[in-house]
Amino acid sequence: MNGVTIGVLLLVAIAVGVVLVVVVVRKENGGREAGHPDAVTDEVLGGVLAELRKWQAEAAHWKATAERLQRELDHGD
């Protein structure tokens, strides 16, 4: 065998290895694809949005409290 034949066989072996890895990974991922949400994504996103709404409500509460206290201080002088 000369160097060209060995090189071609090596490239074919690498290509077959990559194809096998892709096939195994696609089989193992259960039909999920990058960029497409699944049930876990929806659950996590729902939890994050609920926490965001709580933080926003708390921020609005403290802002209103600070404004009220500032008005009381302004009128108290």
N, C-alpha and C positions, 0 to 999 in steps of 0.2 A: 504494500500500500504506500502510495506517496502522500505528501503533505496535503495536497488538495482534497484527496478522498477523505482523509482523516478530518479535515476542516469541515467538509460538507456533512459528514456523519455526525460530527459534534454539534453543528447547527441544527440538524434534524432532531437530534436527541434533546437539545434545549427546547426547541419548538414543541415537541411532543410533551415534555415536562410541563411547559407553561399551559398548554391546552388541558392537560390532566388537572392541574391546579385550579384552573378556571372552572372546569366541570364540577370538581368536588366542592368548591366554594359556592357555586350557584345551587348545588343540591342541598348543601348544609344551611343556607340562609333562609330556607322556608318560604321562598317566593317574595321576600322583601327586596326592595331596590332602593338605592340611595336617592334621597329627594322625595320619596313617597311616604307619607305618614302612616303609621300603623296604630294599633290600639294602645300601645305603651306611650307613643308620642302624644296621642290625644289625652291620655290620663295625666301625663306630666305637664303638658301645656295647660290643661284645665286647672291643675294645682297652682302653677305659676301665676296664671291670670287671677285666680282667687286671692292669692297672696298680694298681688299688685293692687287689687281693689281694696283690700284691707289697709295696705300702706297709704293709699291715696285718701281713704276715708280718715285715717288717723292724722295724716298731714293736714287735711282740711279742718279737722277738729282743733288741732293745736294752732293753726293759723288764726282761726276764729277766736280762740282763747287769747292769743297774743294781741289781736286787734282790740278785743274787749278790754283787756287789762291796760292797753295803751290809752284807750279812750278814757278809762277811769282815772288814770294818772294825769292826763291832759286836763280833765274837768276838775280834778281835785286841787290843782294849784291855785 
